[in-house]
Amino acid sequence: MELYLRWLEENEMQPGEDSPLGLILCADKSEEHVKLLRLDKSGIRVARYLTQLPPREILEKKLHEAIRLARQQLAQRLETEEQAKQLPT
């Protein structure tokens, strides 16, 4: 997938487009493996898919956790951008 994403970057990207993103769907994933492979730095994401919906309570818990993490990441990104704006040029 890494090769394919780099080829897309080199040959298909238009000015102003974001880098291509690869998505690997798995029945299960190991956060440790994802971290060690540094897939986040290469534009490759790994996601767990479900063949059956979990009970509503578990689904709600996972959704709220995903929202919390997304908000946390956004806040960190905004803080980093704000700090970069304050650096002398």
Secondary structure, 3 states (H helix, E strand, C coil): CHHHHHHHHHHCCCCCCCCCCEEEEECCCCHHHHHHHCHHHHCEEEEECCCCCCCHHHHHHHHHHHHHHHHHHHHHHHHHHHHHHHCCC
